[in-house]
């Protein structure tokens, strides 16, 4: 008999469709891999990570070793770990993170270089407190798998925490170079530059973020305080001498 280990509240309840999928094996009509995946993703959106993981586990039984499904299993475990940390159940949280790393490793084995799982594993290791392992994992991925802006932002943050400001600056520059139209990259770099008093470069990246997302109130306020809100129709400003 299927047992669902999940505490429900009125704000976190399953849809009728998800319940139907969970009960399908019991009443003898097995759902398809795609149906399990779809209902599992809907459960994740609803914040029901325990039931979502059960659905993804059933999908794994239907079609084993699919990188995207193993990634979602890992993500469910990470989110459940965060819930356990909130409940101050540290031991249970660490067990969830162990499962997350296992799922991410299986996903990477099934699809070597699968960037979402590499990034997920880095996050899981960091939550476990294995900061050096997380940094090595991120460095390896950026070097041998192929860089992503998310990977470089993580590296920049880790290097800054270790006091390597020059190394962090390099990683932020690499992130911007890789994804110049990613507003989050410019925001992260601007906040970093602001912490170290590089006003000219801060304004440059704030203006870049403003052009990409004029609705961001923090960016608008920071630019307004400096009298530096650009015209949206104008060309991108010239890069500062020391960005």
RAQUI-V46936 format. One record per residue. N is the residue number from 1. PHI is phi as a letter, one per 20 degrees, with the letter a starting at -180 (NA if undefined). OMEGA is omega in whole degrees, -180 to 180 (NA if undefined). Layout:
# RAQUI-V46936
N_PHI_OMEGA / N_PHI_OMEGA
This chain:
# RAQUI-V46936
1_NA_-178 / 2_f_178 / 3_d_179 / 4_d_180 / 5_e_-179 / 6_b_175 / 7_e_-178 / 8_d_170 / 9_c_179 / 10_f_179 / 11_e_-179 / 12_c_-178 / 13_c_-179 / 14_e_173 / 15_f_177 / 16_g_-179 / 17_f_-180 / 18_f_178 / 19_g_-180 / 20_f_179 / 21_f_-180 / 22_f_-178 / 23_e_-175 / 24_g_-179 / 25_f_-178 / 26_f_-176 / 27_e_168 / 28_n_177 / 29_c_-174 / 30_f_177 / 31_f_-180 / 32_f_176 / 33_g_-178 / 34_f_179 / 35_f_178 / 36_f_179 / 37_f_-178 / 38_f_-179 / 39_f_177 / 40_f_179 / 41_f_176 / 42_f_177 / 43_f_177 / 44_f_179 / 45_g_179 / 46_f_-180 / 47_n_-180 / 48_e_-171 / 49_f_177 / 50_f_175 / 51_f_178 / 52_f_-179 / 53_f_177 / 54_f_179 / 55_f_179 / 56_f_176 / 57_f_176 / 58_f_177 / 59_f_178 / 60_f_178 / 61_f_-180 / 62_f_178 / 63_c_-175 / 64_f_170 / 65_l_172 / 66_e_-172 / 67_g_-176 / 68_f_180 / 69_f_177 / 70_f_176 / 71_f_180 / 72_f_175 / 73_f_177 / 74_f_-180 / 75_f_176 / 76_g_180 / 77_f_177 / 78_f_-179 / 79_f_176 / 80_f_176 / 81_f_179 / 82_f_177 / 83_f_179 / 84_f_176 / 85_f_179 / 86_f_178 / 87_e_-179 / 88_m_176 / 89_d_-172 / 90_f_-178 / 91_f_179 / 92_f_179 / 93_f_-179 / 94_f_176 / 95_f_178 / 96_f_-180 / 97_f_174 / 98_g_178 / 99_f_-180 / 100_g_180 / 101_f_179 / 102_f_179 / 103_f_180 / 104_f_178 / 105_f_179 / 106_f_178 / 107_f_180 / 108_f_176 / 109_f_-179 / 110_f_-180 / 111_c_-179 / 112_g_-179 / 113_n_-180 / 114_f_-169 / 115_g_179 / 116_g_-180 / 117_f_176 / 118_f_179 / 119_f_178 / 120_f_179 / 121_f_178 / 122_f_179 / 123_f_-180 / 124_f_178 / 125_f_179 / 126_f_178 / 127_f_177 / 128_f_-177 / 129_n_180 / 130_e_-172 / 131_f_-180 / 132_f_178 / 133_f_179 / 134_f_180 / 135_f_178 / 136_f_180 / 137_f_-180 / 138_f_178 / 139_f_180 / 140_f_-179 / 141_f_-179 / 142_f_-177 / 143_e_-169 / 144_d_-178 / 145_e_-175 / 146_p_-174 / 147_f_170 / 148_c_-180 / 149_f_179 / 150_f_179 / 151_f_-179 / 152_f_178 / 153_f_177 / 154_f_179 / 155_g_180 / 156_f_-180 / 157_f_180 / 158_f_-179 / 159_f_178 / 160_f_179 / 161_f_179 / 162_e_177 / 163_n_-180 / 164_e_-175 / 165_f_179 / 166_f_178 / 167_f_178 / 168_f_178 / 169_g_179 / 170_f_-178 / 171_f_177 / 172_f_179 / 173_f_178 / 174_f_179 / 175_f_179 / 176_f_180 / 177_f_-177 / 178_f_-177 / 179_c_-176 / 180_f_180 / 181_d_178 / 182_e_-175 / 183_f_-178 / 184_f_178 / 185_f_179 / 186_f_178 / 187_f_-179 / 188_f_-179 / 189_f_180 / 190_f_180 / 191_f_176 / 192_f_-179 / 193_f_179 / 194_f_180 / 195_f_-177 / 196_d_170 / 197_m_178 / 198_e_-171 / 199_f_-176 / 200_f_-180 / 201_f_177 / 202_g_-180 / 203_f_-180 / 204_g_-177 / 205_f_172 / 206_f_178 / 207_f_177 / 208_f_178 / 209_f_180 / 210_f_180 / 211_f_-180 / 212_f_-179 / 213_b_-178 / 214_f_-178 / 215_e_-179 / 216_f_-173 / 217_f_180 / 218_f_179 / 219_f_-180 / 220_g_-180 / 221_f_180 / 222_f_179 / 223_f_-180 / 224_f_179 / 225_f_-179 / 226_e_-177 / 227_m_-171 / 228_c_178 / 229_f_-177 / 230_e_172 / 231_f_-175 / 232_f_-177 / 233_e_-176 / 234_f_178 / 235_f_176 / 236_f_-179 / 237_f_179 / 238_f_-179 / 239_f_178 / 240_f_-176 / 241_f_-178 / 242_c_-178 / 243_f_NA
